[in-house]
Amino acid sequence: MSDDYGSRHYAGYGFWGFGGLLAYVGAAFYFIGVSDGSFWGVIVGLLQALVWPAYAVYGLLGVLLA
């Protein structure tokens, strides 16, 4: 196998990675903004920014199945 295979295999995924980064940064700004500003509030906000899609899916399923 040549090194060229890896670059062709993952070509085109850069946009989704950049979109994911923007979504994380936006969620981090939101969750840190609504925290109390303490050290642990910021840490919890960053962790919530990692898993916010799970919150969104859970809320959507609650609305759809209710």
N, C-alpha and C positions, 0 to 999 in steps of 0.2 A: 504494500500500500504506500502511496506517496503522500506527502504532506499536503498536496493540493486537494485531496479528497475532503479533509476536514474543513478547509475554507469554503468549499462549495456546499458542503452539507449544512453549514450553519449560516450561509448567506441569506440575508433577508430578515433575520430575526433581530437586527439591531434596533429597528423601530419599536418593536414590542418591549425590548429591554429599556429603551429610553422612556417609553410611555409608562412602564412600571416604576421607573425611578421618579418620574414626575408625580405619579399617583402617590408614591410613598412620601415624597417631600411635602406634597399638599396635605396629606393626612397627618403627617407629623406636625406641620404648622397648626392645623386645626386642633388636634388633641393636646398639644402643648399649650395652645391659646386658651383652651377651656379648663386646663389644670390650674391648681392653686399656685404654681410657680416654684414650689419646693423642689429639691433635688429628686426625691422619689416620685413626685408628680410628673416631672419631666421624663424620668425613666419609664414610668408606666405609660405616658403618652407615646413615647417611641415604640414601646412594645405593642400598644394598641394600633399604631400606624402599620405595623407588620401584618396584623390579622384583621384589619377592618373589612376586607371582603367577606370574611366569615360572618361578621355582624350583619352585613348587608344581605347576604343570602338567607341567614336565619330570619331576619325581619321580613324579607320578601316571601319566604315560605309561610311564615305566620299569617301574613295578609292573604295569601292565595288559598291556604287550607282552612282558614277560619270561616 
